[in-house]
């Protein structure tokens, strides 16, 4: 009886992933297929073939992910029909950027924003991190304005901020209900508004709250 129950559970999870990917596409958010946890009995933490994957279940399935990312309903439906267990990757720097902080700092920042009557916009949580979706900076003419997405560093006018990452152009995040290597799904703390998903807060308005929370929560 255990095997049929597990199969039904995995089908339900796959259905939720496909439905969520289609929902993001309807918002106008491009999506692409992500690597995923292959299950407890697979002997590895990531569906990819890379030995010792440095980011298990937390990277795009294809190295051409930037070209493959799409918000076209037909393409999204077909891709998740072919790969129903795939996590959902959202490219950043197109429709939105993402400020990425440890979960504890994200919770503290949300409390501070509520006390200051500041609207945070959409916020997701998963794999020990909190993701704040903000208006994208687009593509500035001065390439030096870009803040590295994956490294724990900061723009010149902000100063060093431990554990704070700004995902912009050429970066990505995983969207709920994508699963971490343990199988735990990400979730929305504040979901994107379906009627106006492009109305996102300015990153600099949230940055002070997030930077302060990261410093307070740092060990």
N, C-alpha and C positions, 0 to 999 in steps of 0.2 A: 504493500500500500504506500510505502514511503516514496518510491520512484514516481508513481502517477501524481502524487500531491506536489512533488518538487517540479514536475513538468508543468502542471497547471499554474503553479506560482510563477515560473519563469515566463510562461505565455502571458500572464497578466502584467508582469513587469514590462515585457516587450511591447505589449499593447499601450501601456502608459507612455513609454518612451516615444513610440511612433506618433501618438496623439499629441504629446507635448511638442515634438519637432514640428508637426503640422501647425500647431497653435502659434509657435514663434514665427513661422513663415507668414501666417496670416497677419501678424503684427508688422510685417515688413522687415523682420530680423533675419538675415541670412544665417543658415545653419549648415553644418557638415557633419559627417560621421566621425564618431570618436571611438578610440579603443575602449575596452570594457573589461570588467573582472570576469574571467571565464568560469568561475565556480570553484568551490572548495576542493573538488576532486581533480582539478586540472593539473595540479602540481606547479602552478605559476600564478603570479598576481595580475598579469596583463594578457590580453588577447593577442598582442603583437608577437612577432617571432624573435624580437631582440632579446638576447640573453642578458639578464640583469637590467631590464628596462629601468631607466632612472626616474620615470614618472608613470608608474603603473596605472592604467585605466584613466589617465589624465592628459592625453594628447590626441591629436587628430589621427584618424586611421591611415590617411594618405599624406605623403609629403607635399602633394599638390593641393592641400586643403584650401589655400587662399583662392585658387582658381575654381575649385569645386563648390565652395560655399554658395548657397542659393536660397532665395525666398520663393521660388516658383513651386507652387503646390504640387504639380505633377512630378517634378524631380524629387522633391522631398518625400512624397508618398512612395515612389518607386525605390528609393535608396533604403528607406527603413523597412520596406517589404523584403528587400534582399538581405538586409542586415538588421533584423528586428531587435537584437540585444545591444546594438551600438549606443554608446553614450552620445550626448548632444553637445557639439562644440559650437560656440558662438564667437565669430571673429570680432575683435574690438577695433576701434578707430574708424568704423564705417558709420553705423547708426548711433553708437554710444561708445564711451570709454568705461572702464571699471576700476574703481579703487578697491584694493584687495588687502584686508587686514586679518590678523588672528581673530578667532571667534569672540574671545573675551573682550578684546578691544572694540570689536564691532558692537557688541551688546552695550558696553559703556558709552560709546559714541552715540548710539541711538537714544539712550536715556538722556544724554546731554542735549541732543538736538530737540527732543520733545520738550525739555524744560525751557529751551530757548525759542520754542515755537518755529523751528526750522524744519521744513519738509525734506525728508531724506531721499525720496524717490524709491524705485524698486531696490530691494535688498534680498540677496539669496545667502544661504548658509549651507556648508557642506565640507567634509574633510578637514574640519578644524579651522576653517576660514570663513569670513563674511565678505560678501561682494556687494559693493555699492555702485549701482548703475547711474552714470552721469552723462551729461551732454558731451559729445565728442569734440575734440579740438580741431578736427578735420585734418588738413594737410598744410601746416604753415610753411611759408617760403623759407624761413630760417630753420634748417634741419637741426641746429643746435638747441632749438626749443624743446625737442623731444626728450622725454624722460624714459630711460631704459625700462622696459616692461617687466622683465623677469628678474632683474637684480634688485637687491635691497639697497637702493640708493635714492637720491632725491634731486629735484631741480635746484639750480643755484639759489633761487630766491626763497626756498623753503628751508634748506638746511637738512642735515642728516636725520632721517626718520627710520628707526629700526623697524623692520618687519612690515613696512608699508610698501605696496607695489602699485604702480599705475599702469594698467594695461591699455595701451593705445594702439597705434598702427602696427601691423605685423605681429600682434599678439592675439590671445584668445582666452576664453574661460569656458568652464563646463556649466551647462544650464541644468536646473532641476527638471526631471528627477534622475539625472545621471548618478551613477553609483561609484563609490570609492572602492579600493581593492577589497575591503571587508564586505562589500555588498550593500553598505548603508547608502540610501539615496540622499542627494541634496534636496533642499526644500526652499520655498519662498517664505521669507519672514514678512516681506511686503511685496506682493505680486505686481507686475507691470499693469497699468490700467489699460484694458482692452480698447477703450474709446480714444485714447490719446497716448500711445506708447512712445511717441517722439518728444513729449513734454518731460524732459529730464532736468534735474537740478544742475547748476553750474558746479564743476569739480572743485574750484577754489573755495566755494562757499562751504563745502563739506570738509575740505582738507584740514582746516584748523581743528575741527572736532576729532577727526580721525588721528591726526598726528598727536594731539594731546592724549587721546586714549591709548595709543600705542606706547607712548612714554610712561604713562601711569601703570600700564599693565606689564611692562617689560620686567623680566626677573632681575 
